[in-house]
Amino acid sequence: MHAPTLLQYLVPQKTLSRLVRAATRWTWRPWKDFLIGRVVRAYNVNMTEAAQPDPYAYPSFNTFFTRALREDARHPEGGDDAILCPADGRISQIGRIVEGRILQAKGRTYSVAELLADADAAKKYRDGCFATIYLSPRDYHRVHMPLDGTLVETVHVPGRLFSVAPRPVADIPGLFARNERLVCHFDGPNGPFVVALVGAMLVSGITTVWSGPEVPPYARSIVRRDWRGRGVWLARFAEMARFEMGSTVIVLLPECRFDPARGAETAVMLGQSLGHLWPTPNQGTI
């Protein structure tokens, strides 16, 4: 294991994240302009796509980081059976779930049951498919729906806050199933699916469109919220959540067919088609 990764086991992850949360909300202009300018230059952030293209017009670093895009900046690809990429970023891994295990990195897997913190819920994805999307600091940090869906349940799972950058993902066993996360279960016209929002080192918040801030507070035990019958339906491509600092989104489906061009390490954009749902009996073939 590389030394920077080993150090992550030792540092007070949540204390650091709380400090970052406060720092990114400070509205003192010299401070927030300094942080914004550093990120724009270091990561070559494309502000021409933003609804507000002037990075220094945002009242805090957090409002800059969670900025909206222009309405014409992204478009959904394909028909209703196309599985949309839920965020800008890079595909970490994508493919089949093999006997209930998901590929994290070469030589490392973790279980669906561990990710969902629910062995029964994991059964329907035992031989399904998954896509893991990593968001870097330069990316748009709002997460959108890959398919039409009605929210069934959210599960806030306590955990660590390891970095989800490529090196720690390669080094740390079961990283995505160890980090703090919000697992969102949906029912769609073609069946269930999951969108898991995984926290990470210095990630100071996860906010959803249906209930507002979800993380923090950091969970001490698993928190389940039943949304059945409460009418939370979201259209394919609609915004569902946002990360306050970068992280990872994992989509799970019981069955699908991914586009071979969307392989590991492929750069992707919100709204691009990752693949298609398998046809139901009355749909014929794809």
N, C-alpha and C positions, 0 to 999 in steps of 0.2 A: 504494500500500500504506500502511495506517495505521501511525503511529509505534510503537504498542505491539506490533504484529505484526512490524515491522522489527526491533525490539529483540530478538525471540526468536532471530534469526539470530546475534546477537552474544553472548548470555549463555552461560555454560558449563552447558548443559542437564543433562548427566548428573551433574556435580558438585552442582548444586542438588538434583537428585533423590536423590542419596545422602544429602545433609544432611537432606532432608525424611524420608527413610526412618528415619534415626536419631532425629529429633525426634518422629516419630509413634509410636515404640516406647518412649519414655521413660516409666517408670511413676511418676515423682515426682508425687504427687497434685496439688499446686498447678498444675504445668505441664499435665498431661493434662486436668485439669478446666477450665483456662482455654481450651485448644484446643477441647475438646468443646463447652463453653458458647458459644464464638464461632460455631461452625458451626451448632449447633442454633438459635440466635437469628437469625443472618444468613440462613439458608436455610429457616427454618420447618420443620425436620425433624419428621416425624410419628412420635414414639416410641411411640405407642399400638399400632402394628403390630409392634413389635419383641418378640422372645421375652423380652428383658430390657428393660422400658420405662424404667428409670431410667438416664439417660445417664451419670451419674457412677458407676455401679456397674461400669463396664468398667475393666479394669486399665490400659489404654493407649488413646490416640487410635486406633491402628490396629484394636484389637479392637472399639471402638465403630463405626468406619467400615465394617468388614466384618461387622457384626452380623447375626445370623439373624433371620428373621421368625417370628411365630407361625405354627403349622401351618395355621391357618384364614385367614391373611391374604391368600393368593392361591390361585386355583384355575385349572386348565387348561380352556380353552373348546373346544367342538366335539369332533368325532370324531378318529380316528387320522390323517385326512388334513388336519386343520387345522394350519397352521404357527404355532407359538406364538411370541409375543414373548419373546426370551430374557432380557430384563432390564427393570427400571423405567427410564424415561427419556423421551426425546423422539425421534421419527423425524427424523433429519437429511435423508435422502432415501430413496426407495423406488421400485421400478419395474423396467423392463426393462433388461437389459444389451444394448447396441447394438453389434454387431460387435466384441465383446470389450472395450467401454469402459463404465465405471460413472460415473454422474453424481455428482460431489462436491458441487457448488454451482452456482448459475446461471452458465453460461459456462465451467465447469471440469469436465473429466472426467479419469479416469486408467484404466489398463488392468488387466484381471483378471490378466494375466501379471505385471505389476509388483507387484500386491498379494500374489499367491501366490509370487512369486519363482520361477516355474516355468511356462514357456510351454506345455509339454505338458499339465500339469494344468489349465491355463486353457482348453484347447480345449473341454472339455465344458460350460463356462459361457459360451461365446462369445455365444450368443443366449438366455441364461437370465434370471434375475431376482435382485434383491438387495434387502436392507433394511439400512440403517445406523442404529443406535440410539446416541444420545449420552446418557451418564450424567452428571448434574450432581452436585455435592457433597451435595445433599439426598436423593439416591436410594439405594435398596437396591443394594449393590454386589456381589451374587453373580449369576453368569451361569448360566442353566439351558438345557437342551436344547430346541431348537425342534421336534425330531422324535426318534423312536427312532433310535439309531445305534450302530454298532460303530466304534471309533476305528481308523483305518488308519495315519495318519501325523501327526506334528506337525513344523512347520517354524518354527524360531526365526530371524527375519530381523532382522539388525542395522539400525539407522537412527537418525534424530534423535528428539527428544522435543518436538516442537512442541505447543502447546496445541491441543486439539480442540474448543474453544468455537466458537460460530458465526462470530465475526469472523475468526479465523485460517483456519477451513475455507473461508470465502469468499475469503480473500486469498492463501493459499499454494498454489501449483500442486502437485498430486499428493500432498497432505499425508498421506493414509492409506497411500500406497505408499512414503512416505519415512520414516515413524515406525517405531520398533522395534515388533515385533509377534510374536504367536504364532499361526500358522495351523494350525487343527485340521481335518483331513480325516476325514470319516465316510462309512460306507456304511450306508444305511437300507433298509428293505423296499421302498421305491420308487426307490432309486438313491442316488447320492452327494450329499453336501452339505458345505459348509464353514462353520465358525464361526471368524472371525478376531478375535482380541483385540488391539486396537491400544493401545499405550502412548502416554503424553502427558506434557507438561510437569508435573513434580513427581509423576508417577505412579511410585511406588517399588516396585511389585511386581505380578506376575501369578502366581497359584497355581492349579494344577489338582487335581481330586479323584483323578486316577490317578497322579500323580507328585510332588505337592507343589510347592514353589517352582520356577518356571521362569524368571522375570525378577525381580530380577537373579539371576545375573550378566548384564550386558549383553553381547550377542554381538559378537564381532569379525569373524565370518564366519557364513554360513548354517549352522545346525545342524539336521540332519534326524534324526528318530527314528522307526524303523519299529515300529509296534504291531500289525502283522498277526499273527494266531494267538495273541495274548496275552490274549484274552478280555475286553477292555475294552469292554463293552456298557453303554450308558446309556439309560434309558427317557426318553421324551418328558416334559418338565417336571422331570426330575431335575437337581440342581445339577451343573455341570461345572467351574466355575472361579470365581475371585473377583479383583476388582481392589482393590489397596491404594492408594487414591485413585482419582478418577474417570477415565473414559475412554470408549471407543467399541467397540461390537460390530458386526461386519458379517457377515451371513448371505448365502451364495450358494447357489442351486439351479439345476439345468439347466432346470427348467420349473416354473411355478406360476401361480396366479391370485390376485393380491392383492385385498383388500377395498378398494373405492374410498374408503371412509371413512377408511382409514389413509393419509393423505397426508403430505407433508413438513410438519414443524413440529407434527405431532399428538402430544400427550402420550399415552404408553402405559404399561401396567403389565405386569409379568411374568405370563405365562399367557394374556394376551388373544390371540385369533386374529388374525393378520396377513392370512390368506387361506388358500387351499387348494392342494394338489397337483393337477396335472392328472390325470384318471382314466387308469388303465391300461386296455387293451382289454377286460378282463373286468369292469371296474367300471361301465361305462355312463357316463352324463353326470352332472355335478354340478349 
